Amino acid sequence: MGFFGRLFGGKKVRPDEQAAGNMSAGESWRSASSMDECDIEPRDAAEHADEMSELMRQAETCIANGDYEGAVKAYRQVLKLGPDKKAQYNLGSLCAQGKGTSQDFMEGGYWFHQAELAGNLQAGKLCLKCAMDYIHGKMEMRSAQELYEDMARFVRHVLPERPNVNEEVCRRLYAFAGNHINKNEYEPAAKLLRASAEFGGDWYSQSDLAALYNTGSGVKQNDLAALYWLDKAIDNGAGEDARTDRNELLGAYKAQLSKTEFRGAMMKLAEWCTFGSEMVPRDTKKAVYWRNVGKSGTWER
């Protein structure tokens, strides 16, 4: 099918997507001692300039001596006095690496984002890496709902200025799933897409998850599940490509099955929607819809 083929022929880029680029979850962090290119910002409170400069020198001495705990303490003291993108960047790196403090990708991401807002583009890339490492930690043990909720916590803490948490969560989960698809890693991609498809109502994720079910990539192949997710994507704003593929898939079912068999297939999908299944969540509204499709043999709306 053309729409599904485009998923595997080259990753689609949604208009609001921040590309994950080539940043991998396992990429090495830069050493905090190599971050000297970031100049100290102008002070909001001039009277603290000397104290902040002295604390920055103390932090650099601590790093040179391997005293990362002392460096973390000094950077935190600097940032209590005023904004400083070098302190933000270096504290983000130490938190992300777990040097001088417990490893905390959320806290590391927060400080990288603050440095990014101050103009450090490299910090923005490392904030994205923090999000990737945060969401991939013990990913195999977390449900799709837990992945969505964890990403929401990250967004609320790291990006408090973003007005639409759900939109940001879905955008990032979709981008990370796309990174896996580009590397033919379909199982983690499917789990990330399920998180934003089911709990974020994201039609980009719903349509791509349908493609994975249609091809059996990362999930057990099932065209009824593909139908469900395609139809949800249409409800949530997917364009004519999704509608055409849904209609073609339903048309193939109807052409190849007897009237009784077609009705039975639609009733099976309706039952999944009524009670929920591994592939389809509980969705009473869609249960009614698929029963009607089975009874009438039509589905256009």
C-alpha positions as CSV (number, residue, x, y, z in Angstrom):
1,M,0.0,0.0,0.0
2,G,1.3,3.4,-1.0
3,F,0.9,5.1,2.4
4,F,2.6,2.2,4.3
5,G,5.4,2.1,1.6
6,R,6.3,5.7,2.3
7,L,7.0,4.8,6.0
8,F,9.6,2.3,5.1
9,G,10.9,4.1,2.0
10,G,12.0,7.1,4.0
11,K,10.9,8.5,7.4
12,K,8.2,11.1,7.1
13,V,8.9,14.4,8.9
14,R,5.9,16.0,10.6
15,P,5.7,19.8,10.4
16,D,6.2,20.2,14.2
17,E,8.9,17.5,14.5
18,Q,12.3,18.2,16.1
19,A,14.5,15.8,14.3
20,A,16.3,13.3,16.5
21,G,19.2,13.5,14.0
22,N,22.1,11.1,14.5
23,M,22.1,11.4,18.3
24,S,22.0,7.9,19.7
25,A,20.9,6.9,23.2
26,G,24.4,5.4,23.8
27,E,26.5,8.3,22.5
28,S,29.2,9.4,24.9
29,W,28.8,12.6,26.9
30,R,31.4,15.3,26.5
31,S,33.7,15.8,29.4
32,A,32.7,18.8,31.6
33,S,36.3,19.9,31.6
34,S,36.2,20.5,27.8
35,M,33.3,23.0,27.8
36,D,35.3,26.2,28.1
37,E,34.0,27.7,24.9
38,C,30.9,29.0,26.7
39,D,31.3,32.5,27.9
40,I,29.9,33.8,31.1
41,E,26.7,35.7,30.5
42,P,26.1,39.3,31.5
43,R,24.7,39.4,35.1
44,D,21.2,40.3,35.9
45,A,22.5,41.5,39.3
46,A,25.9,43.3,38.8
47,E,26.7,43.1,42.5
48,H,27.0,39.3,42.2
49,A,29.5,39.4,39.3
50,D,32.6,39.0,41.4
51,E,31.1,36.3,43.6
52,M,29.9,34.3,40.5
53,S,33.3,34.6,38.8
54,E,35.0,33.3,41.9
55,L,32.6,30.4,42.1
56,M,33.2,29.6,38.5
57,R,36.9,29.5,39.1
58,Q,36.4,27.2,42.1
59,A,34.2,24.9,39.9
60,E,36.9,24.7,37.2
61,T,39.6,23.9,39.8
62,C,37.4,21.2,41.2
63,I,36.9,19.6,37.8
64,A,40.6,19.8,37.1
65,N,41.2,17.9,40.4
66,G,38.4,15.4,39.8
67,D,36.3,16.8,42.6
68,Y,33.0,16.7,40.7
69,E,30.9,16.9,43.9
70,G,32.6,20.3,44.6
71,A,32.1,21.4,41.1
72,V,28.3,20.6,41.3
73,K,28.1,22.5,44.5
74,A,29.9,25.5,43.0
75,Y,27.8,25.6,39.9
76,R,24.6,25.4,41.9
77,Q,25.7,28.3,44.0
78,V,26.5,30.3,40.8
79,L,23.0,29.7,39.5
80,K,21.3,30.7,42.7
81,L,22.9,34.1,42.1
82,G,22.1,34.5,38.5
83,P,21.9,32.9,35.0
84,D,25.1,31.7,33.5
85,K,25.1,29.5,30.4
86,K,28.5,27.9,31.1
87,A,27.4,26.9,34.6
88,Q,24.1,25.7,33.2
89,Y,25.8,23.6,30.5
90,N,28.4,22.1,32.8
91,L,25.9,21.3,35.5
92,G,23.7,19.7,32.9
93,S,26.6,17.5,31.8
94,L,27.5,16.5,35.4
95,C,23.9,15.6,36.2
96,A,23.6,13.6,33.0
97,Q,26.8,11.7,33.6
98,G,26.2,11.2,37.3
99,K,29.4,12.9,38.3
100,G,29.4,14.6,41.7
101,T,25.7,13.8,42.0
102,S,23.3,11.0,41.2
103,Q,22.7,10.5,37.5
104,D,19.6,12.4,36.6
105,F,18.7,12.8,32.9
106,M,15.7,15.0,33.8
107,E,17.8,17.5,35.8
108,G,20.5,17.3,33.2
109,G,18.0,18.1,30.5
110,Y,16.6,21.0,32.4
111,W,20.0,22.7,32.7
112,F,20.9,22.0,29.1
113,H,17.7,23.5,28.0
114,Q,18.4,26.6,30.1
115,A,21.8,26.9,28.3
116,E,20.0,26.4,25.0
117,L,17.6,29.2,25.7
118,A,20.7,31.4,26.4
119,G,22.0,30.6,22.9
120,N,24.1,27.4,23.2
121,L,23.0,25.2,20.3
122,Q,25.1,22.3,21.5
123,A,23.2,22.3,24.8
124,G,20.0,21.8,22.8
125,K,21.3,18.7,21.2
126,L,22.3,17.3,24.6
127,C,18.9,18.2,26.1
128,L,17.5,15.9,23.3
129,K,20.0,13.2,24.2
130,C,18.9,13.5,27.9
131,A,15.3,12.9,26.8
132,M,16.3,9.9,24.7
133,D,18.4,8.3,27.5
134,Y,15.6,9.1,30.0
135,I,12.8,7.4,28.0
136,H,15.0,4.4,26.9
137,G,16.0,3.5,30.5
138,K,14.6,0.1,31.2
139,M,12.2,0.7,28.3
140,E,11.5,-3.1,27.9
141,M,10.0,-3.1,31.4
142,R,7.7,-0.1,31.0
143,S,4.2,-0.1,29.4
144,A,3.2,2.3,26.7
145,Q,1.2,4.2,29.3
146,E,4.3,4.5,31.6
147,L,6.4,5.7,28.6
148,Y,3.9,8.4,27.8
149,E,3.6,9.5,31.5
150,D,7.3,9.5,32.0
151,M,7.8,11.6,28.9
152,A,5.1,14.0,30.2
153,R,7.0,14.4,33.4
154,F,10.2,15.1,31.5
155,V,8.5,17.8,29.4
156,R,6.9,19.5,32.4
157,H,10.2,19.7,34.3
158,V,12.6,20.4,31.5
159,L,10.4,22.6,29.2
160,P,8.1,24.4,31.6
161,E,7.5,27.2,29.1
162,R,5.9,24.9,26.5
163,P,2.1,25.5,26.6
164,N,1.0,22.1,25.2
165,V,2.5,19.2,27.1
166,N,0.7,16.5,25.1
167,E,1.8,17.9,21.8
168,E,5.4,18.1,23.0
169,V,5.3,14.6,24.4
170,C,3.9,13.1,21.1
171,R,6.3,15.1,19.0
172,R,9.3,13.6,20.9
173,L,8.0,10.1,21.2
174,Y,7.3,10.1,17.4
175,A,10.8,11.4,16.7
176,F,12.4,8.8,18.8
177,A,10.3,6.1,17.2
178,G,11.4,7.4,13.8
179,N,15.0,7.2,14.8
180,H,14.5,3.4,15.5
181,I,12.6,2.9,12.2
182,N,15.5,4.5,10.3
183,K,17.7,1.8,11.9
184,N,15.2,-1.0,11.2
185,E,14.6,-1.4,15.0
186,Y,10.8,-1.9,14.8
187,E,10.0,-3.4,18.2
188,P,11.0,-0.3,20.2
189,A,9.6,1.9,17.5
190,A,6.2,0.2,17.9
191,K,6.2,0.6,21.7
192,L,7.0,4.4,21.4
193,L,4.4,4.8,18.7
194,R,1.8,3.0,20.8
195,A,2.5,5.4,23.7
196,S,1.8,8.5,21.7
197,A,-0.9,6.9,19.6
198,E,-3.0,5.6,22.5
199,F,-2.4,8.1,25.2
200,G,-1.6,11.2,23.2
201,G,-4.1,10.7,20.4
202,D,-1.4,11.5,17.9
203,W,-2.5,10.7,14.3
204,Y,1.1,10.6,13.0
205,S,1.9,7.9,15.5
206,Q,-1.5,6.1,14.9
207,S,-0.9,5.9,11.1
208,D,2.7,4.7,11.5
209,L,1.6,2.1,14.1
210,A,-1.0,0.9,11.5
211,A,1.8,0.5,9.0
212,L,3.8,-1.7,11.5
213,Y,0.7,-3.9,12.1
214,N,0.1,-4.2,8.3
215,T,3.6,-5.4,7.7
216,G,4.2,-7.2,10.9
217,S,7.3,-5.1,11.7
218,G,8.1,-5.1,15.5
219,V,4.6,-6.4,16.2
220,K,2.6,-9.5,15.2
221,Q,1.1,-8.9,11.7
222,N,-2.6,-8.1,12.0
223,D,-4.7,-6.1,9.4
224,L,-7.6,-5.7,11.8
225,A,-5.3,-3.8,14.2
226,A,-4.0,-1.8,11.2
227,L,-7.6,-0.9,10.4
228,Y,-8.3,0.3,13.9
229,W,-5.2,2.6,14.1
230,L,-5.8,3.9,10.5
231,D,-9.4,4.8,11.4
232,K,-8.3,6.5,14.6
233,A,-5.7,8.5,12.7
234,I,-8.4,9.7,10.3
235,D,-10.5,10.7,13.3
236,N,-7.6,12.8,14.6
237,G,-6.7,14.6,11.4
238,A,-4.8,12.3,9.1
239,G,-5.2,13.2,5.4
240,E,-6.4,11.4,2.3
241,D,-3.5,8.9,2.3
242,A,-4.8,7.3,5.5
243,R,-8.4,7.4,4.3
244,T,-7.4,5.8,1.0
245,D,-5.4,3.0,2.6
246,R,-8.2,2.3,5.1
247,N,-10.7,2.0,2.3
248,E,-8.4,-0.2,0.3
249,L,-7.8,-2.5,3.2
250,L,-11.5,-2.8,4.0
251,G,-12.3,-3.2,0.3
252,A,-9.8,-6.1,0.1
253,Y,-11.5,-7.7,3.2
254,K,-14.9,-7.4,1.6
255,A,-13.8,-8.7,-1.8
256,Q,-12.0,-11.8,-0.4
257,L,-14.5,-12.8,2.3
258,S,-18.1,-13.8,2.2
259,K,-20.7,-11.5,3.6
260,T,-20.8,-13.7,6.8
261,E,-17.0,-13.8,7.1
262,F,-16.7,-10.0,6.6
263,R,-19.2,-9.4,9.3
264,G,-17.4,-11.8,11.6
265,A,-14.1,-10.0,11.1
266,M,-15.7,-6.6,11.9
267,M,-17.4,-8.1,15.0
268,K,-14.1,-9.4,16.1
269,L,-12.6,-6.0,15.9
270,A,-15.6,-4.6,17.7
271,E,-15.1,-7.1,20.5
272,W,-11.5,-6.0,20.8
273,C,-12.6,-2.5,21.1
274,T,-15.2,-3.5,23.7
275,F,-12.8,-5.3,26.0
276,G,-9.4,-4.1,24.9
277,S,-6.6,-6.4,23.6
278,E,-2.9,-6.4,23.2
279,M,-3.2,-4.6,19.9
280,V,-6.2,-2.4,20.4
281,P,-7.2,-0.5,23.5
282,R,-10.7,-0.4,25.0
283,D,-12.7,2.0,22.8
284,T,-16.5,1.7,23.2
285,K,-17.2,4.3,20.6
286,K,-15.2,2.4,18.0
287,A,-16.8,-0.9,19.1
288,V,-20.2,0.6,18.0
289,Y,-18.7,1.8,14.7
290,W,-17.2,-1.5,13.7
291,R,-20.4,-3.4,14.6
292,N,-22.2,-1.1,12.2
293,V,-19.6,-1.6,9.5
294,G,-20.1,-5.4,9.9
295,K,-23.9,-5.1,9.7
296,S,-24.1,-2.7,6.8
297,G,-21.0,-3.6,4.8
298,T,-20.2,0.1,4.4
299,W,-17.8,2.4,6.2
300,E,-17.5,5.8,4.4
301,R,-18.1,8.8,6.7
